[in-house]
Amino acid sequence: MKFLTSILCFLTSIFVHAQPALASDESAPATAQERIAEPGEGLLPVVSGNLFYFSRHRKRYDVDEKRFRDNLHHQTLQGSINISTPYYGDVAGLELGLFSTTDLANSASPYHEMSFFPWRDPWSPDWSKRDAKSGNSLYRAHLKLRHVTGDRQFWGKVGYFQPTGPGVIGVNWSLMPGTYRGLEAGLDSGPFSVAFAWADQYKAPWFSDLFHFYENDDQTRVDHLWSLGARFHFTPEFSAEAAYGESHDFLRSAHLKFKYTSPGEKVYLSYQLYGMADRDESGSPNNQYGGHVAHQHYLAAAWRSAPWILRAEFLHTRAPSSQPQHAGYFGYRLTGRYGGPNGAYEPWWDNRSDWNHNRESAVFLSVSRSLDDLLGVSGFTAGLSGVQGWGGRVHGVEERLRENAWSVDFAYTVPGGPLKNAFIGLHYTRYDNRTNLPSYPERGFKNLFQDERDLKILLTIPWQLR
């Protein structure tokens, strides 16, 4: 905390003393996802939030009992409140966020998606506790700072935050994001952006309190994480990003991202390369990749022509696995445990599997359509998607992994009125594991589970006060 306090004082002194009183430049670029208060907004903060209802019923096949069993079955009510102040003196402001969650029903607890685990952190589970925990959690509370000069904007935030600049660290999501304790600072200058982030604690949205980081042996504490990234827009349509980061004396990660979006956003193309490596060569559980660099290639293409949206994406994974302790799959995060801090990772297909075992390739295709012209009412959409994965191979298993899934979606977004942007959506997935291996085995395909049938219903009602 002494280090964090010193950094806070240092950043505050720079921003306050470098900023001319009440200066502003409306042409200055905004930090990604940050609200920039314009002159004339006054002194009052914006108060907003969401009310959520989420229902999920997921059945998973049990290879021993040869039948499907409930894996998740709950209905959850959740609400959030966010307070965002202007930049007072065009220099500093506050961001606060709180959410509350409770299970209305849960017949498969403590397994859940939106409430809290009944233990403190991912490294100390207590499976004797059977009920998911309801409660409140402060997920955002940071001082935000900026200094604008010409087309340059220096920005920073200190406290409980979500990273927004280019970098390797990201957050887990349920209905709400995870939270880091630390700082992030960056510079936006015309087409160029750079950001640095540092954190010593984290809280996934399934935990109510922040926790320290640990290595895979569950005993060695990781002191901190850090990340440095840069993004450059060569043209308004084409950008490139590079980033690197580490968990202290444990894992290293890096990525390259190239993106193209055509004028009018009709076509989107991207190639992304993600890499991970460990520092342990002793053969311990911390030796995840056997001294090799695990990496993943990601290709994405999308075409939008009203009322249609088409997507085609591809993943290929290399996560070397030659000993039982090796992971055998690619997880882009700077600690190895589920529920620990996540990485700034973009591939996500909402078709259950992560499609990320060693030597696995996977193809995703989807089509979605606005139904406005068919129904004569605005706001309805429908979609269909499918994934095929093949070729996965890990230590201790001769069989190659084959898996596939398909999903259907139906959604309605209120186009106007008092409930504008309220959303209700239905998502059904059928996932098939073409092996007879049990779910999450200790050896072999460690990130693999058996066949699933999964139904999700989400209702979101946003609100805002001024």
C-alpha positions as CSV (number, residue, x, y, z in Angstrom):
1,M,0.0,0.0,0.0
2,K,2.9,2.4,0.6
3,F,4.0,1.9,-3.0
4,L,0.4,2.5,-4.2
5,T,0.0,5.6,-2.1
6,S,3.3,7.0,-3.3
7,I,2.2,6.5,-6.9
8,L,-1.1,8.2,-6.2
9,C,0.6,11.3,-4.8
10,F,3.1,11.4,-7.7
11,L,0.4,11.1,-10.4
12,T,-1.9,13.7,-8.6
13,S,1.0,16.2,-8.4
14,I,1.8,15.8,-12.1
15,F,-1.8,16.2,-13.3
16,V,-2.7,19.1,-11.0
17,H,0.4,21.2,-11.4
18,A,0.7,20.6,-15.2
19,Q,-2.9,21.5,-15.9
20,P,-3.8,25.2,-16.6
21,A,-6.9,26.3,-14.6
22,L,-10.1,25.5,-16.5
23,A,-8.4,24.8,-19.8
24,S,-10.2,22.6,-22.2
25,D,-9.8,21.2,-25.7
26,E,-12.9,19.6,-27.2
27,S,-10.8,18.1,-30.0
28,A,-8.7,16.0,-27.7
29,P,-9.2,12.2,-28.0
30,A,-11.0,10.4,-25.3
31,T,-9.6,7.5,-23.4
32,A,-11.2,4.2,-24.5
33,Q,-14.5,3.6,-22.6
34,E,-14.0,6.6,-20.3
35,R,-16.6,9.3,-20.0
36,I,-15.1,12.7,-20.7
37,A,-17.0,15.6,-19.2
38,E,-17.4,18.5,-21.6
39,P,-17.4,22.2,-20.6
40,G,-20.8,23.3,-19.4
41,E,-21.8,19.9,-17.9
42,G,-21.9,21.4,-14.4
43,L,-20.7,19.9,-11.1
44,L,-23.3,17.2,-10.6
45,P,-22.3,13.5,-11.2
46,V,-24.2,11.2,-13.5
47,V,-25.9,8.4,-11.6
48,S,-26.9,5.3,-13.6
49,G,-27.2,1.6,-13.3
50,N,-28.9,-1.6,-14.5
51,L,-31.5,-4.1,-13.1
52,F,-30.8,-7.6,-14.3
53,Y,-32.8,-10.9,-14.2
54,F,-30.8,-13.9,-15.3
55,S,-32.0,-17.5,-15.5
56,R,-29.9,-20.5,-16.5
57,H,-30.6,-24.2,-16.8
58,R,-27.5,-26.2,-17.9
59,K,-27.4,-30.0,-18.0
60,R,-24.1,-31.9,-18.4
61,Y,-23.7,-35.6,-19.4
62,D,-22.2,-37.9,-16.8
63,V,-20.1,-40.6,-18.4
64,D,-20.3,-42.9,-15.4
65,E,-24.0,-42.6,-14.8
66,K,-24.7,-42.4,-18.6
67,R,-27.2,-39.6,-18.2
68,F,-27.6,-35.8,-18.1
69,R,-27.5,-34.1,-14.7
70,D,-28.2,-30.5,-13.7
71,N,-25.0,-28.6,-13.7
72,L,-26.5,-25.1,-13.3
73,H,-30.1,-24.3,-12.4
74,H,-30.7,-20.9,-10.9
75,Q,-32.6,-17.6,-11.3
76,T,-30.7,-14.6,-10.2
77,L,-31.7,-11.0,-9.5
78,Q,-28.9,-8.3,-9.7
79,G,-28.7,-4.6,-9.7
80,S,-25.9,-2.0,-10.1
81,I,-25.4,1.7,-9.4
82,N,-22.7,3.8,-11.0
83,I,-21.7,7.3,-10.1
84,S,-19.5,9.2,-12.5
85,T,-18.4,12.8,-11.8
86,P,-17.2,15.4,-14.3
87,Y,-13.5,16.2,-14.4
88,Y,-13.5,19.0,-11.9
89,G,-11.1,21.8,-13.0
90,D,-10.8,19.7,-16.1
91,V,-8.3,17.6,-14.1
92,A,-9.8,15.1,-11.6
93,G,-13.0,13.2,-10.9
94,L,-14.3,10.1,-9.3
95,E,-15.8,6.8,-10.6
96,L,-17.8,4.6,-8.2
97,G,-19.7,1.4,-8.8
98,L,-21.6,-1.0,-6.6
99,F,-23.7,-4.1,-7.4
100,S,-26.0,-6.4,-5.4
101,T,-26.9,-9.9,-6.3
102,T,-29.2,-12.6,-4.9
103,D,-30.3,-16.0,-6.1
104,L,-34.1,-16.3,-6.3
105,A,-33.7,-20.0,-6.7
106,N,-30.7,-22.4,-7.1
107,S,-31.0,-26.2,-7.1
108,A,-27.4,-26.9,-8.2
109,S,-25.5,-24.6,-5.8
110,P,-22.8,-23.6,-5.1
111,Y,-22.4,-23.7,-8.9
112,H,-23.8,-20.5,-10.3
113,E,-22.9,-17.7,-12.7
114,M,-23.9,-14.4,-11.1
115,S,-23.8,-14.7,-7.3
116,F,-20.8,-15.2,-5.0
117,F,-18.8,-18.4,-4.2
118,P,-19.1,-19.2,-0.5
119,W,-15.4,-19.0,0.0
120,R,-12.9,-16.1,-0.2
121,D,-10.8,-16.6,-3.3
122,P,-10.1,-19.1,-6.2
123,W,-7.2,-20.7,-4.3
124,S,-9.1,-21.8,-1.1
125,P,-12.4,-23.5,-2.1
126,D,-14.4,-25.2,0.6
127,W,-16.6,-27.7,-1.1
128,S,-18.4,-28.5,2.2
129,K,-20.3,-25.2,1.7
130,R,-23.2,-25.9,-0.7
131,D,-25.0,-22.5,-1.0
132,A,-24.1,-19.7,-3.3
133,K,-23.7,-16.4,-1.4
134,S,-25.8,-13.3,-2.0
135,G,-24.6,-9.8,-1.1
136,N,-23.1,-6.6,-2.2
137,S,-19.7,-5.7,-3.8
138,L,-17.9,-2.5,-4.6
139,Y,-16.5,-3.1,-8.0
140,R,-15.3,0.4,-9.0
141,A,-13.9,3.2,-6.9
142,H,-11.1,5.2,-8.4
143,L,-9.7,8.7,-8.9
144,K,-9.6,9.6,-12.6
145,L,-7.1,12.2,-13.8
146,R,-6.4,13.9,-17.1
147,H,-4.3,16.6,-18.6
148,V,-5.2,17.9,-22.1
149,T,-2.8,19.9,-24.2
150,G,-3.3,20.3,-27.9
151,D,-4.2,16.9,-29.4
152,R,-2.5,15.1,-26.5
153,Q,-4.3,13.7,-23.5
154,F,-2.5,12.3,-20.5
155,W,-4.9,10.2,-18.3
156,G,-4.8,8.0,-15.3
157,K,-6.8,6.3,-12.6
158,V,-5.9,5.0,-9.2
159,G,-7.9,2.7,-6.9
160,Y,-10.4,-0.1,-7.8
161,F,-10.6,-0.1,-11.6
162,Q,-11.1,-1.9,-14.9
163,P,-8.3,-1.5,-17.5
164,T,-9.3,0.5,-20.6
165,G,-6.0,1.3,-22.4
166,P,-4.0,-1.1,-24.6
167,G,-2.4,-3.9,-22.6
168,V,-2.5,-7.6,-21.7
169,I,-4.7,-7.6,-18.6
170,G,-8.5,-7.6,-18.8
171,V,-11.3,-8.7,-16.5
172,N,-13.7,-11.6,-16.1
173,W,-17.3,-10.9,-16.7
174,S,-20.5,-12.2,-15.3
175,L,-23.2,-9.5,-15.6
176,M,-20.6,-7.2,-14.0
177,P,-16.8,-6.9,-14.6
178,G,-13.9,-8.0,-12.4
179,T,-11.9,-5.4,-10.5
180,Y,-8.2,-4.6,-10.0
181,R,-6.6,-2.7,-7.1
182,G,-3.8,-0.6,-8.5
183,L,-3.4,2.1,-11.2
184,E,-3.4,2.7,-14.9
185,A,-2.0,5.6,-16.8
186,G,-1.7,6.4,-20.5
187,L,-1.3,8.9,-23.3
188,D,-3.6,9.5,-26.3
189,S,-1.9,11.6,-29.0
190,G,-3.7,11.7,-32.4
191,P,-3.6,8.2,-33.8
192,F,-1.3,6.8,-31.1
193,S,-2.2,5.5,-27.6
194,V,0.0,3.9,-24.9
195,A,-0.9,2.6,-21.5
196,F,0.7,1.1,-18.4
197,A,-1.2,-0.8,-15.7
198,W,-0.1,-2.2,-12.3
199,A,-2.1,-4.2,-9.8
200,D,-1.5,-6.1,-6.5
201,Q,-5.0,-7.5,-5.9
202,Y,-8.1,-8.5,-7.9
203,K,-11.7,-9.5,-7.4
204,A,-13.5,-11.6,-10.0
205,P,-17.3,-10.9,-10.1
206,W,-18.0,-14.2,-8.4
207,F,-16.2,-13.0,-5.2
208,S,-17.3,-10.2,-2.9
209,D,-13.8,-9.2,-1.7
210,L,-10.4,-8.6,-3.3
211,F,-7.7,-11.2,-3.0
212,H,-4.0,-11.6,-3.6
213,F,-2.5,-13.6,-6.5
214,Y,-0.9,-17.0,-6.2
215,E,1.0,-19.4,-8.4
216,N,-0.4,-22.8,-9.5
217,D,1.0,-24.5,-6.4
218,D,-1.6,-22.5,-4.4
219,Q,1.1,-21.5,-1.9
220,T,3.5,-19.0,-3.5
221,R,2.1,-15.4,-3.5
222,V,2.5,-13.3,-6.7
223,D,3.3,-9.8,-5.5
224,H,1.8,-7.9,-8.5
225,L,0.9,-7.9,-12.2
226,W,1.9,-5.3,-14.7
227,S,1.2,-4.5,-18.4
228,L,2.4,-2.1,-21.1
229,G,0.7,-1.7,-24.4
230,A,0.5,0.6,-27.4
231,R,-2.0,1.1,-30.2
232,F,-1.6,3.0,-33.5
233,H,-4.2,3.9,-36.1
234,F,-2.4,4.0,-39.4
235,T,-5.7,5.1,-41.0
236,P,-9.1,5.6,-39.5
237,E,-9.9,2.1,-40.7
238,F,-6.7,0.2,-39.9
239,S,-5.0,-0.2,-36.4
240,A,-2.3,-2.3,-34.8
241,E,-1.7,-3.0,-31.1
242,A,1.2,-4.6,-29.3
243,A,1.3,-5.4,-25.6
244,Y,3.4,-7.3,-23.0
245,G,2.9,-8.0,-19.3
246,E,4.0,-10.2,-16.4
247,S,2.9,-11.6,-13.1
248,H,5.9,-11.2,-10.8
249,D,8.3,-14.2,-11.1
250,F,5.5,-16.4,-12.6
251,L,3.9,-15.9,-16.0
252,R,4.5,-13.7,-19.1
253,S,2.0,-12.8,-21.8
254,A,2.0,-10.8,-25.0
255,H,-0.2,-10.1,-28.0
256,L,-0.4,-8.5,-31.4
257,K,-3.7,-7.3,-32.8
258,F,-4.4,-6.0,-36.3
259,K,-7.8,-4.7,-37.2
260,Y,-9.6,-3.3,-40.3
261,T,-13.0,-1.8,-40.3
262,S,-14.3,-0.4,-43.6
263,P,-16.1,2.9,-43.9
264,G,-19.6,2.5,-42.7
265,E,-18.6,-0.6,-40.7
266,K,-19.8,-2.9,-43.4
267,V,-16.7,-5.1,-43.3
268,Y,-14.5,-6.1,-40.3
269,L,-11.2,-8.1,-40.6
270,S,-8.7,-9.0,-37.8
271,Y,-5.7,-11.1,-37.2
272,Q,-4.6,-11.5,-33.6
273,L,-1.6,-13.5,-32.0
274,Y,-1.6,-14.3,-28.3
275,G,1.4,-15.7,-26.4
276,M,2.1,-17.1,-22.9
277,A,5.2,-18.4,-21.2
278,D,6.2,-19.5,-17.7
279,R,9.4,-18.9,-15.7
280,D,9.5,-22.3,-14.0
281,E,11.5,-25.2,-15.4
282,S,11.5,-27.4,-12.3
283,G,8.7,-29.7,-13.2
284,S,6.4,-28.2,-10.5
285,P,2.8,-27.3,-11.1
286,N,4.1,-23.8,-12.0
287,N,5.8,-25.3,-15.1
288,Q,2.8,-24.9,-17.4
289,Y,4.3,-25.1,-20.8
290,G,7.6,-27.0,-20.4
291,G,9.8,-24.0,-21.3
292,H,8.0,-23.4,-24.6
293,V,5.9,-20.4,-25.6
294,A,2.2,-21.3,-25.8
295,H,0.4,-19.3,-28.5
296,Q,-2.8,-18.9,-30.3
297,H,-3.7,-17.6,-33.8
298,Y,-7.1,-15.9,-34.2
299,L,-8.7,-14.8,-37.5
300,A,-12.0,-12.9,-37.7
301,A,-14.2,-11.6,-40.4
302,A,-17.6,-10.0,-40.3
303,W,-19.9,-8.6,-43.0
304,R,-22.8,-6.3,-42.2
305,S,-25.6,-5.5,-44.7
306,A,-28.9,-4.7,-43.2
307,P,-30.7,-6.6,-42.0
308,W,-28.0,-9.3,-42.0
309,I,-24.7,-9.8,-40.0
310,L,-22.4,-12.7,-41.0
311,R,-19.3,-13.7,-39.0
312,A,-16.6,-16.3,-39.7
313,E,-13.7,-16.9,-37.2
314,F,-10.8,-19.3,-36.8
315,L,-8.6,-20.4,-33.8
316,H,-5.5,-22.5,-33.8
317,T,-3.8,-23.3,-30.4
318,R,-0.3,-24.5,-29.5
319,A,0.0,-25.2,-25.7
320,P,2.9,-27.7,-25.4
321,S,2.1,-30.7,-23.2
322,S,4.8,-33.3,-22.6
323,Q,4.4,-33.9,-18.9
324,P,1.3,-34.4,-16.6
325,Q,1.7,-31.1,-14.9
326,H,1.6,-29.1,-18.1
327,A,-1.7,-27.2,-18.8
328,G,-2.3,-28.6,-22.2
329,Y,-4.5,-25.7,-23.1
330,F,-4.1,-22.0,-23.7
331,G,-5.4,-19.6,-21.0
332,Y,-4.6,-15.9,-21.6
333,R,-4.3,-14.8,-18.0
334,L,-1.4,-14.0,-15.7
335,T,-2.4,-16.5,-13.0
336,G,-3.5,-20.0,-13.7
337,R,-6.7,-20.5,-11.6
338,Y,-10.2,-20.0,-12.9
339,G,-11.6,-16.8,-11.3
340,G,-8.2,-15.2,-11.1
341,P,-7.4,-12.1,-13.2
342,N,-8.2,-12.4,-16.9
343,G,-6.4,-11.2,-20.0
344,A,-7.3,-8.8,-22.7
345,Y,-8.6,-11.6,-24.9
346,E,-11.2,-11.1,-27.6
347,P,-12.3,-14.5,-29.1
348,W,-15.6,-15.5,-27.5
349,W,-18.3,-17.4,-29.3
350,D,-20.8,-18.2,-26.5
351,N,-20.8,-21.8,-27.5
352,R,-19.6,-23.2,-24.2
353,S,-16.1,-24.7,-24.9
354,D,-13.0,-22.5,-25.0
355,W,-11.8,-24.4,-28.0
356,N,-8.2,-24.0,-26.8
357,H,-6.5,-27.3,-26.3
358,N,-3.0,-28.0,-27.6
359,R,-3.0,-28.4,-31.4
360,E,-6.7,-27.8,-31.6
361,S,-8.2,-25.8,-34.5
362,A,-11.7,-24.5,-34.5
363,V,-14.0,-22.7,-36.9
364,F,-16.9,-20.5,-35.9
365,L,-19.7,-19.3,-38.2
366,S,-22.8,-17.2,-37.4
367,V,-25.6,-15.4,-39.1
368,S,-28.0,-12.9,-37.3
369,R,-30.8,-10.9,-38.7
370,S,-32.9,-8.0,-37.7
371,L,-36.6,-8.9,-37.8
372,D,-37.9,-5.4,-38.1
373,D,-39.0,-5.7,-41.7
374,L,-40.7,-9.0,-41.2
375,L,-42.6,-8.2,-38.0
376,G,-43.2,-4.5,-38.6
377,V,-41.9,-3.8,-35.1
378,S,-38.5,-2.4,-34.3
379,G,-36.0,-4.2,-31.9
380,F,-36.3,-7.9,-32.7
381,T,-33.3,-10.0,-33.8
382,A,-32.6,-13.7,-34.3
383,G,-29.4,-15.6,-34.8
384,L,-27.8,-19.0,-35.4
385,S,-24.2,-20.0,-34.8
386,G,-22.0,-23.1,-34.9
387,V,-18.5,-24.2,-34.0
388,Q,-16.4,-27.2,-35.0
389,G,-13.2,-28.1,-33.2
390,W,-10.7,-30.8,-34.1
391,G,-7.1,-32.0,-33.7
392,G,-6.5,-31.4,-30.0
393,R,-3.8,-33.5,-28.6
394,V,-2.2,-33.6,-25.1
395,H,0.1,-35.7,-22.9
396,G,-1.4,-39.0,-21.7
397,V,-4.2,-39.3,-24.2
398,E,-3.9,-41.0,-27.6
399,E,-7.3,-39.9,-28.8
400,R,-7.5,-36.6,-30.8
401,L,-10.1,-34.1,-29.5
402,R,-13.2,-33.5,-31.5
403,E,-16.0,-31.2,-30.3
404,N,-18.8,-29.2,-31.8
405,A,-21.6,-26.9,-30.7
406,W,-24.5,-24.9,-32.1
407,S,-26.6,-22.1,-30.6
408,V,-29.8,-20.1,-31.4
409,D,-30.5,-16.6,-30.2
410,F,-33.7,-14.5,-30.0
411,A,-33.7,-11.0,-28.5
412,Y,-35.7,-7.8,-28.2
413,T,-34.3,-4.3,-27.4
414,V,-36.8,-1.6,-26.6
415,P,-36.2,1.1,-29.2
416,G,-37.6,4.1,-27.3
417,G,-39.7,5.5,-24.5
418,P,-39.2,5.2,-20.7
419,L,-37.6,1.7,-21.1
420,K,-35.4,2.6,-24.1
421,N,-32.5,0.1,-24.5
422,A,-34.1,-2.5,-22.1
423,F,-33.2,-5.9,-23.4
424,I,-34.5,-9.4,-23.2
425,G,-32.7,-12.3,-24.8
426,L,-32.9,-16.1,-25.0
427,H,-29.8,-18.2,-25.8
428,Y,-29.8,-22.0,-26.3
429,T,-26.6,-24.1,-26.8
430,R,-26.2,-27.7,-27.6
431,Y,-22.5,-28.8,-27.1
432,D,-21.2,-32.3,-28.1
433,N,-17.9,-33.7,-26.9
434,R,-17.0,-36.5,-29.3
435,T,-14.8,-38.3,-26.8
436,N,-15.8,-40.5,-23.9
437,L,-13.5,-38.7,-21.5
438,P,-15.0,-37.4,-18.2
439,S,-15.4,-33.7,-17.5
440,Y,-12.3,-31.8,-16.4
441,P,-9.9,-34.8,-15.9
442,E,-6.8,-34.2,-13.9
443,R,-4.7,-35.6,-16.7
444,G,-5.3,-35.2,-20.4
445,F,-7.7,-32.5,-21.7
446,K,-7.9,-30.5,-18.5
447,N,-10.2,-27.8,-19.9
448,L,-12.7,-30.3,-21.4
449,F,-16.2,-31.2,-20.2
450,Q,-18.9,-33.6,-21.4
451,D,-22.0,-32.9,-23.6
452,E,-24.2,-30.0,-22.5
453,R,-27.6,-28.6,-23.1
454,D,-27.7,-25.0,-22.0
455,L,-30.6,-22.4,-21.8
456,K,-30.0,-18.8,-20.7
457,I,-32.6,-16.0,-20.4
458,L,-31.5,-12.4,-19.6
459,L,-33.5,-9.3,-18.9
460,T,-31.7,-6.0,-18.6
461,I,-33.3,-2.6,-17.6
462,P,-30.9,0.3,-17.7
463,W,-31.6,3.6,-15.9
464,Q,-30.0,7.0,-15.4
465,L,-30.5,10.0,-13.2
466,R,-29.0,13.5,-13.8
